[in-house]
Amino acid sequence: MSKKLIALIAGSIILSSCASQLHRGVVAMKIDDSNAHVGLNSDEVSIGDHVELYGNQCKKMSRVTDQTCTKVSKGHGVVTQILNDNYSSIKFDSGVAFQEGDFIEKHSH
């Protein structure tokens, strides 16, 4: 696993532990064009729960090292399986483009 992916997963765990009502996970592995394994477990989601996929859209600022990033919605999906203590399987809607490192949030409705 790349260092960037490990950092993203660690960051999502920290964020999800701070937010008592918001369940977030990171796309850990892309299975195919519509399915992924995400860092969410049965304490956070159930089969059939709806989730929203997000990515970061970043712009470089005037200095080489400065950039600002905005959270952007990329689409929706549904929890299809709880895999183990750490991961669930998500099926995204047709045409939703996703990649490892994108993050999801469980819908509260």
N, CA, C and O of each residue as an XYZ file, in Angstrom:
436
protein
N       0.842     -1.182      0.000
C       0.000      0.000      0.000
C       0.883      1.239      0.000
O       1.923      1.262      0.659
N       0.481      2.260     -0.727
C       1.287      3.465     -0.811
C       1.192      4.272      0.483
O       0.230      4.141      1.240
N       2.183      5.090      0.718
C       2.199      5.942      1.905
C       1.029      6.910      1.902
O       0.463      7.206      2.954
N       0.660      7.411      0.714
C      -0.451      8.354      0.591
C      -1.764      7.686      1.000
O      -2.573      8.289      1.706
N      -1.978      6.441      0.559
C      -3.206      5.718      0.900
C      -3.253      5.426      2.396
O      -4.309      5.554      3.017
N      -2.137      5.040      2.974
C      -2.092      4.783      4.415
C      -2.414      6.056      5.187
O      -3.144      6.010      6.177
N      -1.879      7.187      4.749
C      -2.154      8.467      5.415
C      -3.629      8.829      5.305
O      -4.218      9.327      6.264
N      -4.233      8.582      4.140
C      -5.658      8.870      3.964
C      -6.523      7.989      4.865
O      -7.488      8.465      5.463
N      -6.179      6.719      4.958
C      -6.937      5.807      5.817
C      -6.796      6.220      7.279
O      -7.783      6.255      8.015
N      -5.582      6.530      7.695
C      -5.369      6.967      9.076
C      -6.133      8.247      9.367
O      -6.723      8.396     10.437
N      -6.122      9.167      8.419
C      -6.860     10.421      8.598
C      -8.348     10.196      8.724
O      -9.014     10.843      9.531
N      -8.876      9.273      7.923
C     -10.321      9.011      8.000
C     -10.701      8.359      9.314
O     -11.778      8.625      9.848
N      -9.836      7.511      9.842
C     -10.104      6.885     11.141
C     -10.126      7.943     12.230
O     -10.994      7.924     13.102
N      -9.184      8.856     12.183
C      -9.148      9.933     13.175
C     -10.386     10.804     13.058
O     -11.014     11.126     14.067
N     -10.748     11.194     11.831
C     -11.942     12.021     11.632
C     -13.204     11.307     12.075
O     -14.069     11.917     12.704
N     -13.326     10.034     11.761
C     -14.543      9.312     12.122
C     -14.632      9.090     13.627
O     -15.736      8.982     14.161
N     -13.510      9.020     14.320
C     -13.570      8.856     15.770
C     -13.964     10.154     16.462
O     -14.466     10.124     17.585
N     -13.745     11.297     15.807
C     -14.107     12.584     16.383
C     -15.562     12.953     16.110
O     -16.158     13.723     16.862
N     -16.128     12.414     15.053
C     -17.495     12.772     14.668
C     -18.443     11.668     15.096
O     -18.479     10.600     14.484
N     -19.212     11.924     16.152
C     -20.056     10.878     16.713
C     -21.215     10.499     15.813
O     -21.645      9.346     15.850
N     -21.741     11.407     15.006
C     -22.889     11.113     14.161
C     -22.524     10.905     12.693
O     -23.336     10.369     11.938
N     -21.349     11.305     12.275
C     -20.960     11.219     10.883
C     -20.052     10.018     10.681
O     -18.996      9.912     11.307
N     -20.470      9.114      9.802
C     -19.667      7.927      9.524
C     -18.980      8.103      8.185
O     -19.633      8.259      7.153
N     -17.646      8.078      8.212
C     -16.824      8.280      7.027
C     -15.902      7.099      6.833
O     -15.502      6.436      7.790
N     -15.575      6.848      5.593
C     -14.612      5.805      5.270
C     -13.875      6.168      3.995
O     -14.316      7.020      3.225
N     -12.754      5.512      3.787
C     -11.921      5.758      2.616
C     -11.984      4.547      1.695
O     -11.983      3.405      2.156
N     -12.039      4.804      0.391
C     -11.981      3.715     -0.579
C     -10.585      3.116     -0.495
O      -9.599      3.739     -0.888
N     -10.521      1.893      0.027
C      -9.232      1.230      0.227
C      -8.813      0.427     -0.996
O      -7.624      0.325     -1.301
N      -9.808     -0.153     -1.707
C      -9.479     -0.968     -2.871
C     -10.617     -0.918     -3.882
O     -11.777     -1.159     -3.547
N     -10.266     -0.605     -5.114
C     -11.233     -0.604     -6.206
C     -11.306     -2.029     -6.750
O     -10.300     -2.580     -7.198
N     -12.498     -2.622     -6.709
C     -12.676     -3.991     -7.178
C     -12.912     -4.010     -8.692
O     -12.286     -4.787     -9.413
N     -13.813     -3.157     -9.165
C     -14.091     -2.997    -10.595
C     -14.665     -1.597    -10.794
O     -14.520     -0.748     -9.914
N     -15.309     -1.339    -11.924
C     -15.793      0.010    -12.225
C     -16.938      0.488    -11.343
O     -17.257      1.677    -11.351
N     -17.567     -0.411    -10.578
C     -18.682      0.029     -9.731
C     -18.606     -0.457     -8.291
O     -19.459     -0.085     -7.485
N     -17.617     -1.273     -7.937
C     -17.524     -1.834     -6.579
C     -16.181     -1.533     -5.934
O     -15.138     -1.512     -6.588
N     -16.244     -1.299     -4.607
C     -15.024     -0.995     -3.865
C     -15.131     -1.501     -2.436
O     -16.228     -1.666     -1.904
N     -13.992     -1.742     -1.827
C     -13.919     -2.015     -0.396
C     -13.592     -0.701      0.292
O     -12.655      0.002     -0.086
N     -14.390     -0.381      1.321
C     -14.283      0.901      2.016
C     -14.070      0.655      3.501
O     -14.615     -0.299      4.056
N     -13.289      1.498      4.142
C     -12.999      1.365      5.562
C     -14.172      1.761      6.447
O     -14.120      2.793      7.116
N     -15.223      0.959      6.458
C     -16.387      1.112      7.349
C     -16.796     -0.274      7.806
O     -16.750     -1.223      7.023
N     -17.202     -0.407      9.079
C     -17.592     -1.723      9.576
C     -19.049     -1.741     10.043
O     -19.768     -0.755      9.880
N     -19.476     -2.850     10.616
C     -20.882     -3.028     11.003
C     -21.316     -2.109     12.139
O     -22.515     -1.939     12.355
N     -20.384     -1.517     12.866
C     -20.744     -0.528     13.892
C     -21.091      0.816     13.251
O     -21.702      1.671     13.892
N     -20.704      1.004     11.993
C     -20.898      2.278     11.312
C     -21.969      2.231     10.228
O     -22.690      3.208     10.029
N     -22.080      1.111      9.530
C     -23.055      0.978      8.443
C     -23.702     -0.400      8.475
O     -23.211     -1.329      9.117
N     -24.815     -0.501      7.766
C     -25.523     -1.773      7.595
C     -25.739     -2.006      6.104
O     -25.697     -1.068      5.308
N     -25.967     -3.248      5.738
C     -26.271     -3.569      4.349
C     -27.512     -2.777      3.933
O     -28.513     -2.753      4.649
N     -27.436     -2.137      2.779
C     -28.539     -1.331      2.268
C     -28.424      0.156      2.568
O     -29.170      0.954      2.000
N     -27.494      0.552      3.460
C     -27.301      1.975      3.748
C     -26.804      2.697      2.505
O     -26.013      2.157      1.732
N     -27.278      3.925      2.323
C     -26.858      4.763      1.201
C     -25.689      5.636      1.635
O     -25.660      6.149      2.754
N     -24.731      5.795      0.736
C     -23.541      6.599      1.013
C     -23.307      7.567     -0.130
O     -23.775      7.358     -1.250
N     -22.574      8.630      0.169
C     -22.174      9.590     -0.854
C     -20.655      9.567     -0.983
O     -19.934      9.541      0.014
N     -20.188      9.576     -2.210
C     -18.763      9.537     -2.518
C     -18.247     10.956     -2.717
O     -18.883     11.771     -3.385
N     -17.089     11.242     -2.133
C     -16.457     12.556     -2.262
C     -15.002     12.410     -2.683
O     -14.363     11.383     -2.455
N     -14.512     13.450     -3.291
C     -13.100     13.564     -3.602
C     -12.653     14.964     -3.259
O     -13.469     15.817     -2.912
N     -11.373     15.201     -3.354
C     -10.826     16.535     -3.120
C     -10.416     17.147     -4.446
O      -9.724     16.516     -5.245
N     -10.846     18.379     -4.676
C     -10.435     19.128     -5.849
C      -9.503     20.223     -5.334
O      -9.927     21.114     -4.598
N      -8.233     20.148     -5.725
C      -7.229     21.057     -5.175
C      -6.721     22.029     -6.238
O      -6.588     21.691     -7.414
N      -6.443     23.249     -5.777
C      -5.870     24.289     -6.642
C      -4.568     24.746     -6.020
O      -4.478     24.974     -4.813
N      -3.558     24.876     -6.869
C      -2.280     25.400     -6.392
C      -2.399     26.906     -6.248
O      -3.025     27.585     -7.063
N      -1.784     27.406     -5.194
C      -1.797     28.842     -4.938
C      -0.528     29.465     -5.518
O       0.162     28.834     -6.318
N      -0.226     30.667     -5.131
C       0.899     31.406     -5.713
C       2.250     30.750     -5.427
O       3.138     30.761     -6.280
N       2.407     30.183     -4.236
C       3.677     29.525     -3.929
C       3.572     28.052     -4.298
O       2.482     27.482     -4.317
N       4.692     27.455     -4.583
C       4.741     26.059     -5.044
C       4.127     25.103     -4.018
O       3.448     24.150     -4.400
N       4.353     25.340     -2.738
C       3.889     24.396     -1.713
C       2.478     24.680     -1.222
O       1.916     23.860     -0.497
N       1.887     25.806     -1.590
C       0.547     26.154     -1.107
C      -0.527     25.646     -2.057
O      -0.398     25.739     -3.277
N      -1.593     25.103     -1.467
C      -2.749     24.713     -2.252
C      -3.983     24.710     -1.359
O      -3.886     24.544     -0.143
N      -5.135     24.896     -1.975
C      -6.392     24.789     -1.248
C      -7.196     23.665     -1.881
O      -7.185     23.482     -3.099
N      -7.892     22.919     -1.039
C      -8.674     21.796     -1.516
C     -10.129     21.960     -1.093
O     -10.423     22.446     -0.001
N     -11.017     21.552     -1.964
C     -12.445     21.617     -1.715
C     -13.032     20.216     -1.827
O     -12.709     19.477     -2.757
N     -13.880     19.857     -0.898
C     -14.584     18.574     -0.923
C     -15.673     18.650     -1.990
O     -16.517     19.545     -1.954
N     -15.655     17.700     -2.954
C     -16.647     17.689     -4.025
C     -17.336     16.325     -4.091
O     -16.696     15.281     -3.973
N     -18.644     16.364     -4.282
C     -19.414     15.132     -4.416
C     -19.144     14.506     -5.776
O     -19.109     15.192     -6.797
N     -18.950     13.174     -5.770
C     -18.689     12.454     -7.011
C     -19.806     11.475     -7.358
O     -19.836     10.941     -8.467
N     -20.736     11.230     -6.411
C     -21.820     10.299     -6.691
C     -22.297      9.570     -5.453
O     -21.960      9.932     -4.325
N     -23.095      8.527     -5.687
C     -23.721      7.789     -4.582
C     -23.533      6.290     -4.743
O     -23.218      5.793     -5.824
N     -23.735      5.587     -3.639
C     -23.635      4.135     -3.659
C     -24.415      3.530     -2.513
O     -25.036      4.236     -1.718
N     -24.373      2.189     -2.438
C     -25.101      1.437     -1.419
C     -24.164      0.386     -0.824
O     -23.372     -0.229     -1.538
N     -24.264      0.188      0.490
C     -23.501     -0.856      1.168
C     -24.104     -2.198      0.772
O     -25.294     -2.431      0.984
N     -23.286     -3.087      0.194
C     -23.780     -4.387     -0.245
C     -23.350     -5.534      0.657
O     -23.976     -6.593      0.658
N     -22.270     -5.326      1.434
C     -21.758     -6.407      2.278
C     -20.852     -5.836      3.362
O     -20.085     -4.907      3.113
N     -20.944     -6.398      4.568
C     -19.982     -6.099      5.630
C     -18.927     -7.188      5.528
O     -19.228     -8.363      5.738
N     -17.703     -6.814      5.212
C     -16.661     -7.801      4.936
C     -15.995     -8.353      6.192
O     -15.770     -9.558      6.303
N     -15.679     -7.461      7.146
C     -15.010     -7.877      8.385
C     -15.062     -6.722      9.377
O     -15.858     -5.798      9.206
N     -14.238     -6.762     10.396
C     -14.248     -5.734     11.442
C     -13.841     -4.350     10.943
O     -14.050     -3.359     11.644
N     -13.272     -4.266      9.760
C     -12.759     -2.980      9.288
C     -13.327     -2.496      7.957
O     -13.240     -1.306      7.651
N     -13.900     -3.383      7.170
C     -14.264     -3.009      5.811
C     -15.664     -3.465      5.406
O     -16.190     -4.466      5.891
N     -16.245     -2.675      4.486
C     -17.524     -2.999      3.853
C     -17.353     -2.892      2.352
O     -16.428     -2.244      1.862
N     -18.254     -3.535      1.630
C     -18.269     -3.444      0.175
C     -19.355     -2.465     -0.236
O     -20.476     -2.524      0.269
N     -19.022     -1.562     -1.156
C     -19.951     -0.544     -1.642
C     -20.110     -0.713     -3.147
O     -19.124     -0.900     -3.861
N     -21.350     -0.648     -3.631
C     -21.623     -0.625     -5.069
C     -22.080      0.784     -5.414
O     -23.097      1.262     -4.912
N     -21.310      1.442     -6.282
C     -21.625      2.806     -6.684
C     -22.574      2.804     -7.876
O     -22.595      1.858     -8.664
N     -23.357      3.867     -7.998
C     -24.282      4.012     -9.114
C     -23.522      3.970    -10.437
O     -22.339      4.303    -10.497
N     -24.206      3.564    -11.479
C     -23.621      3.482    -12.811
C     -23.042      4.838    -13.222
O     -23.692      5.873    -13.076
N     -21.818      4.816    -13.736
C     -21.185      6.033    -14.226
C     -20.422      6.831    -13.194
O     -19.786      7.825    -13.545
N     -20.461      6.431    -11.919
C     -19.724      7.152    -10.880
C     -18.243      6.789    -10.986
O     -17.875      5.619    -10.878
N     -17.405      7.788    -11.197
C     -15.955      7.581    -11.293
C     -15.355      7.710     -9.895
O     -15.544      8.724     -9.224
N     -14.639      6.689     -9.463
C     -14.021      6.719     -8.137
C     -12.643      6.099     -8.207
O     -12.297      5.413     -9.169
N     -11.855      6.357     -7.162
C     -10.504      5.822     -7.089
C     -10.144      5.572     -5.632
O     -10.797      6.083     -4.722
N      -9.115      4.795     -5.427
C      -8.617      4.561     -4.084
C      -8.216      5.900     -3.476
O      -7.578      6.723     -4.132
N      -8.595      6.110     -2.220
C      -8.301      7.372     -1.547
C      -9.486      8.317     -1.501
O      -9.518      9.211     -0.655
N     -10.482      8.145     -2.403
C     -11.715      8.921     -2.279
C     -12.374      8.534     -0.965
O     -12.054      7.486     -0.404
N     -13.282      9.352     -0.467
C     -13.920      9.023      0.802
C     -15.428      9.062      0.677
O     -15.983      9.728     -0.198
N     -16.080      8.336      1.569
C     -17.530      8.269      1.544
C     -18.069      8.680      2.901
O     -17.384      8.593      3.921
N     -19.331      9.135      2.884
C     -20.046      9.451      4.109
C     -21.410      8.782      4.031
O     -22.054      8.777      2.981
N     -21.838      8.224      5.144
C     -23.144      7.598      5.206
C     -24.217      8.692      5.226
O     -24.099      9.688      5.939
N     -25.264      8.480      4.424
C     -26.410      9.404      4.443
C     -27.164      9.234      5.756
O     -27.272      8.123      6.275
N     -27.676     10.318      6.284
C     -28.391     10.268      7.567
C     -29.885     10.058      7.369
O     -30.610      9.974      8.361
N     -30.384      9.969      6.135
C     -31.825      9.786      5.920
C     -32.239      8.333      5.970
O     -33.419      8.021      5.807
